[in-house]
Structure formats: structure tokens, C-alpha cells
């Protein structure tokens, strides 16, 4: 069930939730969420239903039975955004308008 554990983490981060946030929403411990994401164990059927509602995905998506292009695109954009922000910080491009515009764009993406 490696795909399930990866998808729980990916969809959680895509929704801007921490493990603690998800634990609160599902009335579970942070350790339980962590174990799901590590693949140590998985949520029971009832919890899985609630998890899908919170993460706004279908069971097919959370199990990886349907490829979710939205998730793939988001993860690529997120990685690109983080990389661009690091480049901007490294270059200390605060006064360069073009790089500032990119920093703003990617900053907004990270805060979705």
C-alpha cells in the first residue's frame, strides 16, 4: 500500500495541512497520521471515508487507482516554486523587479 501512504501525504500537503491539522480534523493522533504516511499501517474504512472528505479526494484517488493529474501538476509546480524561491533568496534579488514578480507568483502558489 505504498501508493496509499504517499497519496495521504501528498494530498495533505496539497491542501496545506500539517499532520497535526489532519489529526485534529479526523480525531486521531499525530502518530496515527505519521504511521499512515510511512505505510506502517492504514486507516480503517470509516476513517478512510472521513479522510477522503477532508482531503477532497475520492477513494480511487487516495488509493492511486486513478492518476490525478491535478496532484502531479501541483507537486511539479510546488517543487519549481521552492527551487525558484531558494534561487531568489540566494541571489538576494530584492531589487530586481522580474525576480520579485516570480517570487510573488511562487509565494502565492505555496500559500494556496
Phi and psi in radians as a Rosetta constraint file:
Dihedral C 1 N 2 CA 2 C 2 CIRCULARHARMONIC -1.037 0.35
Dihedral N 2 CA 2 C 2 N 3 CIRCULARHARMONIC -0.671 0.35
Dihedral C 2 N 3 CA 3 C 3 CIRCULARHARMONIC -1.074 0.35
Dihedral N 3 CA 3 C 3 N 4 CIRCULARHARMONIC -0.698 0.35
Dihedral C 3 N 4 CA 4 C 4 CIRCULARHARMONIC -1.066 0.35
Dihedral N 4 CA 4 C 4 N 5 CIRCULARHARMONIC -0.852 0.35
Dihedral C 4 N 5 CA 5 C 5 CIRCULARHARMONIC -1.103 0.35
Dihedral N 5 CA 5 C 5 N 6 CIRCULARHARMONIC -0.744 0.35
Dihedral C 5 N 6 CA 6 C 6 CIRCULARHARMONIC -1.089 0.35
Dihedral N 6 CA 6 C 6 N 7 CIRCULARHARMONIC -0.744 0.35
Dihedral C 6 N 7 CA 7 C 7 CIRCULARHARMONIC -1.196 0.35
Dihedral N 7 CA 7 C 7 N 8 CIRCULARHARMONIC -0.642 0.35
Dihedral C 7 N 8 CA 8 C 8 CIRCULARHARMONIC -1.021 0.35
Dihedral N 8 CA 8 C 8 N 9 CIRCULARHARMONIC -0.853 0.35
Dihedral C 8 N 9 CA 9 C 9 CIRCULARHARMONIC -1.111 0.35
Dihedral N 9 CA 9 C 9 N 10 CIRCULARHARMONIC -0.821 0.35
Dihedral C 9 N 10 CA 10 C 10 CIRCULARHARMONIC -1.104 0.35
Dihedral N 10 CA 10 C 10 N 11 CIRCULARHARMONIC -0.795 0.35
Dihedral C 10 N 11 CA 11 C 11 CIRCULARHARMONIC -1.195 0.35
Dihedral N 11 CA 11 C 11 N 12 CIRCULARHARMONIC -0.617 0.35
Dihedral C 11 N 12 CA 12 C 12 CIRCULARHARMONIC -1.076 0.35
Dihedral N 12 CA 12 C 12 N 13 CIRCULARHARMONIC -0.858 0.35
Dihedral C 12 N 13 CA 13 C 13 CIRCULARHARMONIC -1.185 0.35
Dihedral N 13 CA 13 C 13 N 14 CIRCULARHARMONIC -0.594 0.35
Dihedral C 13 N 14 CA 14 C 14 CIRCULARHARMONIC -1.074 0.35
Dihedral N 14 CA 14 C 14 N 15 CIRCULARHARMONIC -0.583 0.35
Dihedral C 14 N 15 CA 15 C 15 CIRCULARHARMONIC -1.524 0.35
Dihedral N 15 CA 15 C 15 N 16 CIRCULARHARMONIC 0.044 0.35
Dihedral C 15 N 16 CA 16 C 16 CIRCULARHARMONIC 1.300 0.35
Dihedral N 16 CA 16 C 16 N 17 CIRCULARHARMONIC 0.464 0.35
Dihedral C 16 N 17 CA 17 C 17 CIRCULARHARMONIC -1.825 0.35
Dihedral N 17 CA 17 C 17 N 18 CIRCULARHARMONIC 2.498 0.35
Dihedral C 17 N 18 CA 18 C 18 CIRCULARHARMONIC -1.519 0.35
Dihedral N 18 CA 18 C 18 N 19 CIRCULARHARMONIC 2.956 0.35
Dihedral C 18 N 19 CA 19 C 19 CIRCULARHARMONIC -1.053 0.35
Dihedral N 19 CA 19 C 19 N 20 CIRCULARHARMONIC -0.668 0.35
Dihedral C 19 N 20 CA 20 C 20 CIRCULARHARMONIC -1.115 0.35
Dihedral N 20 CA 20 C 20 N 21 CIRCULARHARMONIC -0.726 0.35
Dihedral C 20 N 21 CA 21 C 21 CIRCULARHARMONIC -1.031 0.35
Dihedral N 21 CA 21 C 21 N 22 CIRCULARHARMONIC -0.846 0.35
Dihedral C 21 N 22 CA 22 C 22 CIRCULARHARMONIC -1.120 0.35
Dihedral N 22 CA 22 C 22 N 23 CIRCULARHARMONIC -0.682 0.35
Dihedral C 22 N 23 CA 23 C 23 CIRCULARHARMONIC -1.048 0.35
Dihedral N 23 CA 23 C 23 N 24 CIRCULARHARMONIC -0.747 0.35
Dihedral C 23 N 24 CA 24 C 24 CIRCULARHARMONIC -1.125 0.35
Dihedral N 24 CA 24 C 24 N 25 CIRCULARHARMONIC -0.811 0.35
Dihedral C 24 N 25 CA 25 C 25 CIRCULARHARMONIC -1.103 0.35
Dihedral N 25 CA 25 C 25 N 26 CIRCULARHARMONIC -0.542 0.35
Dihedral C 25 N 26 CA 26 C 26 CIRCULARHARMONIC -1.773 0.35
Dihedral N 26 CA 26 C 26 N 27 CIRCULARHARMONIC 0.024 0.35
Dihedral C 26 N 27 CA 27 C 27 CIRCULARHARMONIC 0.997 0.35
Dihedral N 27 CA 27 C 27 N 28 CIRCULARHARMONIC 0.798 0.35
Dihedral C 27 N 28 CA 28 C 28 CIRCULARHARMONIC -2.215 0.35
Dihedral N 28 CA 28 C 28 N 29 CIRCULARHARMONIC 2.990 0.35
Dihedral C 28 N 29 CA 29 C 29 CIRCULARHARMONIC -1.495 0.35
Dihedral N 29 CA 29 C 29 N 30 CIRCULARHARMONIC 2.759 0.35
Dihedral C 29 N 30 CA 30 C 30 CIRCULARHARMONIC -1.073 0.35
Dihedral N 30 CA 30 C 30 N 31 CIRCULARHARMONIC -0.623 0.35
Dihedral C 30 N 31 CA 31 C 31 CIRCULARHARMONIC -1.060 0.35
Dihedral N 31 CA 31 C 31 N 32 CIRCULARHARMONIC -0.666 0.35
Dihedral C 31 N 32 CA 32 C 32 CIRCULARHARMONIC -1.106 0.35
Dihedral N 32 CA 32 C 32 N 33 CIRCULARHARMONIC -0.790 0.35
Dihedral C 32 N 33 CA 33 C 33 CIRCULARHARMONIC -1.077 0.35
Dihedral N 33 CA 33 C 33 N 34 CIRCULARHARMONIC -0.793 0.35
Dihedral C 33 N 34 CA 34 C 34 CIRCULARHARMONIC -1.032 0.35
Dihedral N 34 CA 34 C 34 N 35 CIRCULARHARMONIC -0.752 0.35
Dihedral C 34 N 35 CA 35 C 35 CIRCULARHARMONIC -1.140 0.35
Dihedral N 35 CA 35 C 35 N 36 CIRCULARHARMONIC -0.636 0.35
Dihedral C 35 N 36 CA 36 C 36 CIRCULARHARMONIC -1.092 0.35
Dihedral N 36 CA 36 C 36 N 37 CIRCULARHARMONIC -0.771 0.35
Dihedral C 36 N 37 CA 37 C 37 CIRCULARHARMONIC -1.252 0.35
Dihedral N 37 CA 37 C 37 N 38 CIRCULARHARMONIC -0.456 0.35
Dihedral C 37 N 38 CA 38 C 38 CIRCULARHARMONIC -1.464 0.35
Dihedral N 38 CA 38 C 38 N 39 CIRCULARHARMONIC -0.246 0.35
Dihedral C 38 N 39 CA 39 C 39 CIRCULARHARMONIC 1.466 0.35
Dihedral N 39 CA 39 C 39 N 40 CIRCULARHARMONIC 0.197 0.35
Dihedral C 39 N 40 CA 40 C 40 CIRCULARHARMONIC -1.142 0.35
Dihedral N 40 CA 40 C 40 N 41 CIRCULARHARMONIC -0.722 0.35
Dihedral C 40 N 41 CA 41 C 41 CIRCULARHARMONIC -2.620 0.35
Dihedral N 41 CA 41 C 41 N 42 CIRCULARHARMONIC 3.124 0.35
Dihedral C 41 N 42 CA 42 C 42 CIRCULARHARMONIC -2.322 0.35
Dihedral N 42 CA 42 C 42 N 43 CIRCULARHARMONIC 2.783 0.35
Dihedral C 42 N 43 CA 43 C 43 CIRCULARHARMONIC -1.167 0.35
Dihedral N 43 CA 43 C 43 N 44 CIRCULARHARMONIC 2.602 0.35
Dihedral C 43 N 44 CA 44 C 44 CIRCULARHARMONIC -1.257 0.35
Dihedral N 44 CA 44 C 44 N 45 CIRCULARHARMONIC 3.013 0.35
Dihedral C 44 N 45 CA 45 C 45 CIRCULARHARMONIC -1.036 0.35
Dihedral N 45 CA 45 C 45 N 46 CIRCULARHARMONIC -0.775 0.35
Dihedral C 45 N 46 CA 46 C 46 CIRCULARHARMONIC -1.136 0.35
Dihedral N 46 CA 46 C 46 N 47 CIRCULARHARMONIC -0.732 0.35
Dihedral C 46 N 47 CA 47 C 47 CIRCULARHARMONIC -1.177 0.35
Dihedral N 47 CA 47 C 47 N 48 CIRCULARHARMONIC -0.650 0.35
Dihedral C 47 N 48 CA 48 C 48 CIRCULARHARMONIC -1.051 0.35
Dihedral N 48 CA 48 C 48 N 49 CIRCULARHARMONIC -0.694 0.35
Dihedral C 48 N 49 CA 49 C 49 CIRCULARHARMONIC -1.077 0.35
Dihedral N 49 CA 49 C 49 N 50 CIRCULARHARMONIC -0.798 0.35
Dihedral C 49 N 50 CA 50 C 50 CIRCULARHARMONIC -1.144 0.35
Dihedral N 50 CA 50 C 50 N 51 CIRCULARHARMONIC -0.698 0.35
Dihedral C 50 N 51 CA 51 C 51 CIRCULARHARMONIC -1.032 0.35
Dihedral N 51 CA 51 C 51 N 52 CIRCULARHARMONIC -0.776 0.35
Dihedral C 51 N 52 CA 52 C 52 CIRCULARHARMONIC -1.090 0.35
Dihedral N 52 CA 52 C 52 N 53 CIRCULARHARMONIC -0.700 0.35
Dihedral C 52 N 53 CA 53 C 53 CIRCULARHARMONIC -1.111 0.35
Dihedral N 53 CA 53 C 53 N 54 CIRCULARHARMONIC -0.810 0.35
Dihedral C 53 N 54 CA 54 C 54 CIRCULARHARMONIC -1.109 0.35
Dihedral N 54 CA 54 C 54 N 55 CIRCULARHARMONIC -0.744 0.35
Dihedral C 54 N 55 CA 55 C 55 CIRCULARHARMONIC -1.491 0.35
Dihedral N 55 CA 55 C 55 N 56 CIRCULARHARMONIC -0.091 0.35
Dihedral C 55 N 56 CA 56 C 56 CIRCULARHARMONIC 1.021 0.35
Dihedral N 56 CA 56 C 56 N 57 CIRCULARHARMONIC 0.861 0.35
Dihedral C 56 N 57 CA 57 C 57 CIRCULARHARMONIC -2.353 0.35
Dihedral N 57 CA 57 C 57 N 58 CIRCULARHARMONIC 2.886 0.35
Dihedral C 57 N 58 CA 58 C 58 CIRCULARHARMONIC -1.589 0.35
Dihedral N 58 CA 58 C 58 N 59 CIRCULARHARMONIC 2.797 0.35
Dihedral C 58 N 59 CA 59 C 59 CIRCULARHARMONIC -0.993 0.35
Dihedral N 59 CA 59 C 59 N 60 CIRCULARHARMONIC -0.654 0.35
Dihedral C 59 N 60 CA 60 C 60 CIRCULARHARMONIC -1.036 0.35
Dihedral N 60 CA 60 C 60 N 61 CIRCULARHARMONIC -0.718 0.35
Dihedral C 60 N 61 CA 61 C 61 CIRCULARHARMONIC -1.205 0.35
Dihedral N 61 CA 61 C 61 N 62 CIRCULARHARMONIC -0.758 0.35
Dihedral C 61 N 62 CA 62 C 62 CIRCULARHARMONIC -1.173 0.35
Dihedral N 62 CA 62 C 62 N 63 CIRCULARHARMONIC -0.577 0.35
Dihedral C 62 N 63 CA 63 C 63 CIRCULARHARMONIC -1.435 0.35
Dihedral N 63 CA 63 C 63 N 64 CIRCULARHARMONIC -0.182 0.35
Dihedral C 63 N 64 CA 64 C 64 CIRCULARHARMONIC 1.416 0.35
Dihedral N 64 CA 64 C 64 N 65 CIRCULARHARMONIC 0.326 0.35
Dihedral C 64 N 65 CA 65 C 65 CIRCULARHARMONIC -1.324 0.35
Dihedral N 65 CA 65 C 65 N 66 CIRCULARHARMONIC -0.487 0.35
Dihedral C 65 N 66 CA 66 C 66 CIRCULARHARMONIC -1.991 0.35
Dihedral N 66 CA 66 C 66 N 67 CIRCULARHARMONIC 2.279 0.35
Dihedral C 66 N 67 CA 67 C 67 CIRCULARHARMONIC -1.250 0.35
Dihedral N 67 CA 67 C 67 N 68 CIRCULARHARMONIC 2.235 0.35
Dihedral C 67 N 68 CA 68 C 68 CIRCULARHARMONIC -1.757 0.35
Dihedral N 68 CA 68 C 68 N 69 CIRCULARHARMONIC 1.788 0.35
Dihedral C 68 N 69 CA 69 C 69 CIRCULARHARMONIC -1.081 0.35
Dihedral N 69 CA 69 C 69 N 70 CIRCULARHARMONIC -0.553 0.35
Dihedral C 69 N 70 CA 70 C 70 CIRCULARHARMONIC -1.029 0.35
Dihedral N 70 CA 70 C 70 N 71 CIRCULARHARMONIC -0.769 0.35
Dihedral C 70 N 71 CA 71 C 71 CIRCULARHARMONIC -1.158 0.35
Dihedral N 71 CA 71 C 71 N 72 CIRCULARHARMONIC -0.800 0.35
Dihedral C 71 N 72 CA 72 C 72 CIRCULARHARMONIC -1.037 0.35
Dihedral N 72 CA 72 C 72 N 73 CIRCULARHARMONIC -0.853 0.35
Dihedral C 72 N 73 CA 73 C 73 CIRCULARHARMONIC -1.061 0.35
Dihedral N 73 CA 73 C 73 N 74 CIRCULARHARMONIC -0.748 0.35
Dihedral C 73 N 74 CA 74 C 74 CIRCULARHARMONIC -1.091 0.35
Dihedral N 74 CA 74 C 74 N 75 CIRCULARHARMONIC -0.794 0.35
Dihedral C 74 N 75 CA 75 C 75 CIRCULARHARMONIC -1.126 0.35
Dihedral N 75 CA 75 C 75 N 76 CIRCULARHARMONIC -0.660 0.35
Dihedral C 75 N 76 CA 76 C 76 CIRCULARHARMONIC -1.131 0.35
Dihedral N 76 CA 76 C 76 N 77 CIRCULARHARMONIC -0.813 0.35
Dihedral C 76 N 77 CA 77 C 77 CIRCULARHARMONIC -1.115 0.35
Dihedral N 77 CA 77 C 77 N 78 CIRCULARHARMONIC -0.698 0.35
Dihedral C 77 N 78 CA 78 C 78 CIRCULARHARMONIC -1.107 0.35
Dihedral N 78 CA 78 C 78 N 79 CIRCULARHARMONIC -0.784 0.35
Dihedral C 78 N 79 CA 79 C 79 CIRCULARHARMONIC -1.092 0.35
Dihedral N 79 CA 79 C 79 N 80 CIRCULARHARMONIC -0.764 0.35
Dihedral C 79 N 80 CA 80 C 80 CIRCULARHARMONIC -1.099 0.35
Dihedral N 80 CA 80 C 80 N 81 CIRCULARHARMONIC -0.698 0.35
Dihedral C 80 N 81 CA 81 C 81 CIRCULARHARMONIC -1.120 0.35
Dihedral N 81 CA 81 C 81 N 82 CIRCULARHARMONIC -0.786 0.35
Dihedral C 81 N 82 CA 82 C 82 CIRCULARHARMONIC -1.098 0.35
Dihedral N 82 CA 82 C 82 N 83 CIRCULARHARMONIC -0.727 0.35
Dihedral C 82 N 83 CA 83 C 83 CIRCULARHARMONIC -1.093 0.35
Dihedral N 83 CA 83 C 83 N 84 CIRCULARHARMONIC -0.801 0.35
Dihedral C 83 N 84 CA 84 C 84 CIRCULARHARMONIC -1.104 0.35
Dihedral N 84 CA 84 C 84 N 85 CIRCULARHARMONIC -0.721 0.35
Dihedral C 84 N 85 CA 85 C 85 CIRCULARHARMONIC -1.110 0.35
Dihedral N 85 CA 85 C 85 N 86 CIRCULARHARMONIC -0.706 0.35
Dihedral C 85 N 86 CA 86 C 86 CIRCULARHARMONIC -1.113 0.35
Dihedral N 86 CA 86 C 86 N 87 CIRCULARHARMONIC -0.711 0.35
Dihedral C 86 N 87 CA 87 C 87 CIRCULARHARMONIC -1.071 0.35
Dihedral N 87 CA 87 C 87 N 88 CIRCULARHARMONIC -0.786 0.35
Dihedral C 87 N 88 CA 88 C 88 CIRCULARHARMONIC -1.095 0.35
Dihedral N 88 CA 88 C 88 N 89 CIRCULARHARMONIC -0.782 0.35
Dihedral C 88 N 89 CA 89 C 89 CIRCULARHARMONIC -1.089 0.35
Dihedral N 89 CA 89 C 89 N 90 CIRCULARHARMONIC -0.751 0.35
Dihedral C 89 N 90 CA 90 C 90 CIRCULARHARMONIC -1.107 0.35
Dihedral N 90 CA 90 C 90 N 91 CIRCULARHARMONIC -0.676 0.35
Dihedral C 90 N 91 CA 91 C 91 CIRCULARHARMONIC -1.484 0.35
Dihedral N 91 CA 91 C 91 N 92 CIRCULARHARMONIC -0.127 0.35
Dihedral C 91 N 92 CA 92 C 92 CIRCULARHARMONIC 0.861 0.35
Dihedral N 92 CA 92 C 92 N 93 CIRCULARHARMONIC 0.955 0.35
Dihedral C 92 N 93 CA 93 C 93 CIRCULARHARMONIC -1.612 0.35
Dihedral N 93 CA 93 C 93 N 94 CIRCULARHARMONIC 0.605 0.35
Dihedral C 93 N 94 CA 94 C 94 CIRCULARHARMONIC -0.995 0.35
Dihedral N 94 CA 94 C 94 N 95 CIRCULARHARMONIC -0.528 0.35
Dihedral C 94 N 95 CA 95 C 95 CIRCULARHARMONIC -1.668 0.35
Dihedral N 95 CA 95 C 95 N 96 CIRCULARHARMONIC -0.111 0.35
Dihedral C 95 N 96 CA 96 C 96 CIRCULARHARMONIC -1.509 0.35
Dihedral N 96 CA 96 C 96 N 97 CIRCULARHARMONIC 1.973 0.35
Dihedral C 96 N 97 CA 97 C 97 CIRCULARHARMONIC -1.058 0.35
Dihedral N 97 CA 97 C 97 N 98 CIRCULARHARMONIC -0.676 0.35
Dihedral C 97 N 98 CA 98 C 98 CIRCULARHARMONIC -1.122 0.35
Dihedral N 98 CA 98 C 98 N 99 CIRCULARHARMONIC -0.826 0.35
Dihedral C 98 N 99 CA 99 C 99 CIRCULARHARMONIC -1.201 0.35
Dihedral N 99 CA 99 C 99 N 100 CIRCULARHARMONIC -0.585 0.35
Dihedral C 99 N 100 CA 100 C 100 CIRCULARHARMONIC -1.097 0.35
Dihedral N 100 CA 100 C 100 N 101 CIRCULARHARMONIC -0.702 0.35
Dihedral C 100 N 101 CA 101 C 101 CIRCULARHARMONIC -1.094 0.35
Dihedral N 101 CA 101 C 101 N 102 CIRCULARHARMONIC -0.743 0.35
Dihedral C 101 N 102 CA 102 C 102 CIRCULARHARMONIC -1.120 0.35
Dihedral N 102 CA 102 C 102 N 103 CIRCULARHARMONIC -0.720 0.35
Dihedral C 102 N 103 CA 103 C 103 CIRCULARHARMONIC -1.059 0.35
Dihedral N 103 CA 103 C 103 N 104 CIRCULARHARMONIC -0.741 0.35
Dihedral C 103 N 104 CA 104 C 104 CIRCULARHARMONIC -1.108 0.35
Dihedral N 104 CA 104 C 104 N 105 CIRCULARHARMONIC -0.793 0.35
Dihedral C 104 N 105 CA 105 C 105 CIRCULARHARMONIC -1.045 0.35
Dihedral N 105 CA 105 C 105 N 106 CIRCULARHARMONIC -0.854 0.35
Dihedral C 105 N 106 CA 106 C 106 CIRCULARHARMONIC -1.306 0.35
Dihedral N 106 CA 106 C 106 N 107 CIRCULARHARMONIC -0.516 0.35
Dihedral C 106 N 107 CA 107 C 107 CIRCULARHARMONIC -1.091 0.35
Dihedral N 107 CA 107 C 107 N 108 CIRCULARHARMONIC -0.720 0.35
Dihedral C 107 N 108 CA 108 C 108 CIRCULARHARMONIC -1.122 0.35
Dihedral N 108 CA 108 C 108 N 109 CIRCULARHARMONIC -0.691 0.35
Dihedral C 108 N 109 CA 109 C 109 CIRCULARHARMONIC -1.054 0.35
Dihedral N 109 CA 109 C 109 N 110 CIRCULARHARMONIC -0.743 0.35
Dihedral C 109 N 110 CA 110 C 110 CIRCULARHARMONIC -1.189 0.35
Dihedral N 110 CA 110 C 110 N 111 CIRCULARHARMONIC -0.443 0.35
Dihedral C 110 N 111 CA 111 C 111 CIRCULARHARMONIC -1.632 0.35
Dihedral N 111 CA 111 C 111 N 112 CIRCULARHARMONIC 0.129 0.35
